[in-house]
Amino acid sequence: MSRALLKKRLAEGPQVSPFLVLGDPTPELSLELAKTAVAAGAGMIEIGFPYGDPVADGPAIQKADMRALEAGTSTSKAIGILARIHEACPKTPLNLLVYGNLVHARGFARFCHDVVHAGASSLLVPDICLEESKPLTKACRRARLGHVQLVGPLTSPERLKRIDGAATSFIYLVAHQGVTGVRGGDFDDVEALVHRTAWQLKNPLCVGFGLSKPEQIRRVFKAGAGLAVVGSYLAGVIEQNARGDHLLKAFDEALRPLVDWH
């Protein structure tokens, strides 16, 4: 059901997806942030499970992970929050980004079963590469969970074709070589990367790592992306307002211009 929802939503046109770490800054507030995102017009939500060594992430999301872990968010508790988000937002695809050790610890089959029943549409495990991904792909297929594959600026055309063939939902393109984080400067190279990647794919293309402005989102959609993820920028908004009474308002005000990218 959730994977079908993802496919349907992607077919509706370009979608903006905020990235949220479950449990950040607290389990209750992470639920309210997800509800705020949907109310603001987000077509999907990318969701991270907190992890102590998030090797693909820069400082903003590392801090989000630490806040969630300090709030007591284990894998089991994260799955519980995920289920509550799905219950509150049943028509919104929830795309997971979870590091390999968390999936291994639970077991591929059990993890995929549990998150599907909690409402997940897809799963990206950034530190399990293509050559090691067959057991995870098999578990995702059995659970009817979309398996997202990761590519980057240095991915060769031959490897891109192989990754595209292995994916069962969409391809996640890292816009910049390196870790997550807000980036400024010339965006021409990113736009060109998105364009040359998108035309080679059969699966829809998602772009992330560094997006923070409506103009950037416009340009990646124009270049052929179907999904744009904004993470570090919003994690910074959460950090700045985590102890105040205006978190949800600040988050809403930061997200709405990105969703209204036209």
The 8 nearest C-alpha neighbors of each residue, nearest first, counted from 0:
[[1, 3, 2, 4, 120, 143, 118, 5],
 [2, 0, 120, 4, 3, 118, 119, 5],
 [1, 3, 120, 5, 4, 0, 145, 144],
 [4, 2, 6, 0, 5, 1, 7, 120],
 [3, 5, 1, 7, 2, 6, 8, 0],
 [6, 4, 2, 8, 92, 3, 7, 120],
 [7, 5, 3, 9, 4, 8, 10, 2],
 [6, 8, 4, 10, 5, 9, 3, 11],
 [7, 9, 5, 11, 10, 6, 4, 42],
 [10, 8, 6, 11, 7, 12, 5, 225],
 [9, 11, 7, 8, 12, 6, 13, 5],
 [12, 10, 8, 9, 7, 13, 14, 6],
 [11, 13, 10, 9, 14, 225, 8, 226],
 [14, 12, 225, 226, 220, 9, 15, 11],
 [13, 15, 226, 42, 225, 16, 12, 227],
 [16, 14, 227, 41, 258, 226, 42, 228],
 [15, 17, 228, 44, 43, 41, 227, 45],
 [18, 16, 229, 44, 228, 230, 45, 19],
 [17, 19, 230, 45, 46, 229, 44, 16],
 [20, 18, 46, 47, 21, 45, 17, 230],
 [21, 19, 47, 23, 46, 48, 49, 22],
 [20, 22, 23, 48, 29, 77, 47, 19],
 [21, 23, 26, 67, 25, 29, 72, 24],
 [24, 22, 67, 25, 29, 21, 20, 66],
 [23, 25, 66, 67, 22, 241, 28, 29],
 [24, 26, 22, 23, 28, 27, 70, 29],
 [27, 25, 22, 29, 28, 23, 30, 21],
 [28, 26, 30, 29, 25, 31, 22, 80],
 [27, 29, 31, 25, 30, 26, 32, 24],
 [28, 30, 32, 26, 31, 22, 23, 27],
 [31, 29, 33, 28, 27, 32, 84, 34],
 [30, 32, 28, 34, 33, 29, 35, 27],
 [33, 31, 35, 29, 34, 30, 28, 36],
 [34, 32, 36, 30, 35, 31, 29, 37],
 [33, 35, 31, 37, 36, 32, 38, 30],
 [34, 36, 32, 38, 33, 37, 31, 39],
 [37, 35, 33, 39, 34, 38, 41, 32],
 [36, 38, 41, 40, 34, 39, 35, 33],
 [37, 39, 35, 40, 36, 34, 41, 251],
 [40, 38, 36, 37, 255, 41, 35, 251],
 [39, 41, 37, 38, 42, 258, 36, 255],
 [42, 40, 37, 43, 36, 15, 16, 39],
 [41, 43, 14, 15, 40, 16, 91, 37],
 [44, 42, 16, 92, 91, 41, 93, 45],
 [43, 45, 16, 93, 17, 18, 46, 94],
 [46, 44, 18, 94, 95, 93, 17, 16],
 [45, 47, 95, 19, 18, 20, 94, 96],
 [46, 48, 20, 96, 97, 95, 19, 21],
 [47, 49, 97, 21, 20, 77, 50, 46],
 [50, 48, 64, 67, 20, 47, 68, 21],
 [49, 51, 52, 64, 53, 48, 98, 68],
 [50, 52, 53, 64, 65, 49, 68, 61],
 [53, 51, 50, 54, 61, 98, 64, 56],
 [54, 52, 56, 55, 50, 51, 61, 98],
 [53, 55, 56, 52, 178, 57, 126, 98],
 [56, 54, 178, 53, 179, 57, 125, 177],
 [57, 55, 179, 178, 54, 53, 60, 61],
 [56, 58, 179, 178, 180, 59, 60, 61],
 [59, 57, 61, 60, 62, 56, 180, 179],
 [60, 58, 62, 231, 61, 57, 234, 235],
 [59, 61, 63, 62, 58, 231, 56, 57],
 [62, 60, 58, 64, 63, 59, 57, 56],
 [61, 63, 65, 60, 59, 64, 58, 66],
 [64, 62, 60, 66, 61, 65, 23, 67],
 [65, 63, 49, 61, 67, 62, 66, 50],
 [64, 66, 62, 68, 67, 63, 69, 61],
 [67, 65, 69, 63, 64, 68, 24, 23],
 [68, 66, 22, 23, 70, 64, 65, 69],
 [67, 69, 65, 72, 71, 70, 66, 64],
 [70, 68, 66, 71, 67, 65, 72, 64],
 [69, 71, 67, 68, 25, 72, 66, 22],
 [72, 70, 68, 69, 73, 67, 22, 76],
 [71, 73, 68, 76, 22, 67, 70, 77],
 [74, 72, 76, 75, 77, 71, 68, 49],
 [75, 73, 77, 76, 78, 72, 48, 101],
 [76, 74, 78, 77, 73, 79, 72, 80],
 [75, 77, 79, 73, 78, 74, 72, 80],
 [78, 76, 74, 80, 79, 75, 21, 72],
 [79, 77, 81, 75, 76, 80, 82, 74],
 [78, 80, 76, 82, 77, 81, 75, 83],
 [81, 79, 83, 77, 82, 78, 84, 76],
 [80, 82, 78, 84, 79, 83, 117, 77],
 [83, 81, 117, 85, 79, 80, 84, 118],
 [82, 84, 86, 80, 85, 81, 87, 79],
 [85, 83, 87, 81, 86, 82, 88, 30],
 [86, 84, 89, 88, 82, 118, 83, 87],
 [85, 87, 83, 84, 89, 88, 82, 118],
 [86, 88, 84, 85, 89, 83, 34, 82],
 [87, 89, 85, 86, 90, 91, 84, 34],
 [90, 88, 85, 86, 91, 87, 84, 118],
 [89, 91, 88, 92, 4, 85, 1, 87],
 [90, 92, 43, 89, 88, 93, 42, 44],
 [93, 91, 43, 5, 120, 4, 94, 1],
 [94, 92, 119, 44, 120, 45, 43, 91],
 [93, 95, 45, 121, 120, 46, 122, 119],
 [96, 94, 122, 46, 45, 47, 121, 123],
 [95, 97, 123, 47, 124, 46, 122, 94],
 [98, 96, 124, 48, 47, 95, 123, 99],
 [99, 97, 124, 100, 101, 126, 125, 96],
 [98, 100, 102, 101, 124, 126, 103, 127],
 [99, 101, 103, 102, 98, 104, 97, 105],
 [102, 100, 104, 99, 103, 98, 105, 97],
 [101, 103, 99, 100, 105, 104, 107, 106],
 [104, 102, 106, 100, 105, 101, 99, 107],
 [105, 103, 101, 102, 106, 100, 107, 99],
 [104, 106, 103, 102, 110, 109, 101, 107],
 [107, 105, 103, 109, 104, 108, 110, 102],
 [106, 108, 110, 109, 102, 138, 135, 111],
 [107, 109, 138, 111, 110, 106, 112, 139],
 [110, 108, 112, 106, 111, 107, 113, 105],
 [109, 111, 113, 107, 112, 108, 105, 106],
 [112, 110, 108, 114, 113, 109, 139, 142],
 [111, 113, 109, 115, 110, 142, 114, 108],
 [114, 112, 110, 116, 111, 115, 109, 117],
 [113, 115, 117, 116, 111, 119, 112, 110],
 [116, 114, 119, 118, 117, 112, 113, 111],
 [115, 117, 113, 114, 118, 112, 119, 82],
 [116, 118, 82, 114, 115, 81, 119, 113],
 [119, 117, 115, 85, 116, 82, 1, 114],
 [120, 118, 115, 93, 114, 121, 94, 117],
 [121, 119, 2, 1, 93, 94, 92, 144],
 [122, 120, 145, 94, 144, 146, 119, 95],
 [121, 123, 95, 146, 147, 96, 94, 145],
 [122, 124, 96, 147, 125, 95, 146, 97],
 [123, 125, 97, 98, 126, 127, 99, 96],
 [126, 124, 127, 123, 98, 149, 128, 55],
 [125, 127, 124, 99, 128, 98, 55, 54],
 [128, 126, 125, 124, 132, 131, 99, 129],
 [129, 127, 131, 130, 132, 126, 125, 149],
 [128, 130, 132, 131, 162, 127, 133, 148],
 [129, 131, 128, 132, 133, 127, 162, 161],
 [132, 130, 129, 128, 133, 127, 134, 135],
 [131, 133, 129, 135, 134, 130, 136, 128],
 [132, 134, 136, 135, 131, 137, 130, 129],
 [135, 133, 137, 136, 132, 138, 107, 131],
 [134, 136, 138, 132, 137, 133, 107, 139],
 [137, 135, 133, 139, 138, 134, 132, 140],
 [136, 138, 134, 140, 135, 139, 133, 141],
 [137, 139, 135, 108, 141, 140, 136, 107],
 [140, 138, 144, 136, 142, 137, 141, 143],
 [141, 139, 143, 137, 142, 138, 144, 136],
 [140, 142, 138, 139, 143, 137, 144, 108],
 [141, 143, 139, 144, 140, 112, 111, 138],
 [144, 142, 140, 141, 139, 145, 2, 115],
 [143, 145, 139, 121, 142, 120, 2, 140],
 [144, 146, 121, 168, 167, 2, 120, 122],
 [145, 147, 167, 122, 121, 166, 168, 139],
 [148, 146, 123, 169, 166, 122, 170, 168],
 [147, 149, 170, 166, 171, 123, 162, 146],
 [148, 150, 171, 170, 172, 125, 147, 151],
 [151, 149, 172, 154, 171, 173, 148, 159],
 [150, 152, 173, 154, 153, 172, 176, 174],
 [151, 153, 154, 176, 175, 192, 174, 173],
 [152, 154, 151, 155, 176, 150, 156, 175],
 [155, 153, 151, 152, 150, 159, 158, 156],
 [154, 156, 158, 157, 159, 153, 152, 160],
 [157, 155, 159, 158, 160, 154, 199, 196],
 [158, 156, 160, 155, 159, 161, 154, 162],
 [157, 159, 161, 155, 160, 156, 162, 154],
 [158, 160, 156, 162, 157, 161, 155, 163],
 [159, 161, 163, 157, 158, 162, 156, 164],
 [162, 160, 158, 164, 163, 159, 165, 157],
 [163, 161, 165, 159, 164, 160, 158, 166],
 [164, 162, 160, 166, 161, 165, 159, 200],
 [163, 165, 161, 162, 166, 160, 167, 201],
 [164, 166, 162, 163, 161, 167, 148, 136],
 [167, 165, 163, 148, 147, 146, 164, 168],
 [166, 168, 146, 145, 169, 147, 165, 202],
 [167, 169, 145, 147, 166, 146, 202, 121],
 [170, 168, 203, 202, 147, 204, 166, 171],
 [169, 171, 204, 148, 147, 205, 149, 203],
 [172, 170, 205, 149, 206, 148, 204, 150],
 [171, 173, 206, 150, 151, 205, 174, 149],
 [172, 174, 151, 207, 175, 208, 206, 150],
 [173, 175, 208, 207, 172, 189, 206, 151],
 [176, 174, 173, 177, 208, 152, 151, 209],
 [175, 177, 152, 151, 173, 174, 178, 153],
 [178, 176, 175, 179, 55, 173, 56, 208],
 [177, 179, 56, 55, 57, 180, 176, 208],
 [180, 178, 208, 56, 57, 209, 55, 231],
 [179, 181, 209, 231, 57, 208, 182, 178],
 [180, 182, 209, 232, 231, 211, 210, 183],
 [183, 181, 209, 180, 184, 210, 211, 208],
 [184, 182, 185, 181, 186, 209, 211, 210],
 [183, 185, 186, 182, 187, 188, 181, 189],
 [184, 186, 187, 183, 188, 189, 182, 190],
 [185, 187, 189, 188, 184, 190, 215, 183],
 [188, 186, 190, 189, 185, 191, 192, 218],
 [189, 187, 191, 190, 186, 192, 185, 193],
 [190, 188, 192, 186, 191, 187, 174, 193],
 [189, 191, 187, 193, 192, 188, 219, 222],
 [190, 192, 194, 188, 189, 193, 187, 195],
 [193, 191, 189, 195, 190, 194, 196, 188],
 [194, 192, 196, 190, 191, 195, 197, 222],
 [195, 193, 222, 191, 197, 192, 196, 223],
 [194, 196, 192, 193, 197, 198, 191, 199],
 [197, 195, 193, 194, 199, 198, 192, 200],
 [198, 196, 194, 199, 200, 223, 195, 193],
 [197, 199, 200, 196, 195, 194, 223, 201],
 [198, 200, 197, 196, 195, 201, 160, 156],
 [201, 199, 202, 197, 198, 163, 196, 203],
 [200, 202, 203, 163, 199, 164, 198, 197],
 [201, 203, 169, 200, 170, 204, 163, 168],
 [204, 202, 169, 225, 170, 201, 205, 224],
 [203, 205, 224, 170, 225, 169, 171, 197],
 [204, 206, 226, 171, 227, 224, 172, 170],
 [207, 205, 172, 227, 171, 228, 173, 226],
 [206, 208, 228, 173, 174, 227, 209, 210],
 [209, 207, 179, 174, 173, 210, 180, 175],
 [208, 210, 181, 180, 182, 179, 207, 211],
 [211, 209, 229, 208, 212, 207, 215, 181],
 [210, 212, 232, 229, 209, 181, 213, 215],
 [213, 211, 215, 214, 210, 257, 216, 256],
 [214, 212, 260, 257, 216, 215, 217, 256],
 [215, 213, 217, 212, 216, 218, 260, 257],
 [216, 214, 218, 212, 217, 213, 219, 210],
 [215, 217, 213, 219, 218, 214, 220, 212],
 [218, 216, 214, 220, 215, 219, 260, 221],
 [217, 219, 221, 215, 216, 220, 222, 214],
 [220, 218, 222, 216, 221, 224, 217, 190],
 [219, 221, 224, 223, 217, 222, 218, 216],
 [220, 222, 218, 219, 223, 217, 224, 194],
 [223, 221, 194, 219, 220, 193, 218, 190],
 [222, 224, 220, 221, 197, 194, 219, 225],
 [225, 223, 220, 204, 219, 226, 205, 222],
 [224, 226, 13, 204, 205, 203, 220, 14],
 [225, 227, 205, 14, 13, 224, 15, 206],
 [226, 228, 206, 15, 205, 16, 207, 14],
 [229, 227, 16, 207, 17, 15, 206, 230],
 [230, 228, 17, 210, 18, 211, 16, 207],
 [229, 231, 18, 233, 232, 17, 234, 228],
 [230, 232, 234, 180, 59, 233, 60, 181],
 [231, 233, 235, 234, 230, 211, 181, 236],
 [232, 234, 236, 235, 231, 230, 237, 229],
 [235, 233, 231, 237, 236, 232, 59, 230],
 [234, 236, 238, 233, 232, 237, 59, 231],
 [235, 237, 233, 239, 234, 238, 240, 250],
 [236, 238, 234, 240, 235, 241, 239, 233],
 [239, 237, 235, 241, 236, 240, 234, 63],
 [238, 240, 236, 237, 241, 235, 242, 246],
 [239, 241, 246, 243, 237, 238, 242, 236],
 [242, 240, 238, 237, 243, 239, 246, 24],
 [243, 241, 240, 244, 239, 246, 238, 24],
 [244, 242, 240, 245, 241, 246, 239, 247],
 [243, 245, 246, 242, 240, 247, 241, 248],
 [244, 246, 248, 243, 247, 249, 240, 241],
 [247, 245, 240, 249, 248, 244, 250, 241],
 [246, 248, 250, 249, 245, 251, 32, 35],
 [247, 249, 251, 245, 250, 246, 252, 253],
 [250, 248, 252, 246, 251, 247, 245, 253],
 [249, 251, 247, 253, 248, 252, 246, 254],
 [252, 250, 248, 254, 253, 249, 255, 247],
 [251, 253, 249, 250, 254, 255, 248, 256],
 [254, 252, 250, 251, 255, 249, 256, 233],
 [253, 255, 251, 257, 252, 256, 250, 258],
 [254, 256, 258, 257, 39, 252, 253, 251],
 [257, 255, 259, 258, 254, 260, 213, 253],
 [258, 256, 213, 260, 259, 254, 255, 212],
 [257, 259, 255, 260, 256, 15, 41, 40],
 [258, 260, 256, 257, 261, 255, 213, 40],
 [261, 259, 213, 257, 258, 217, 256, 216],
 [260, 259, 217, 213, 258, 214, 216, 257]]
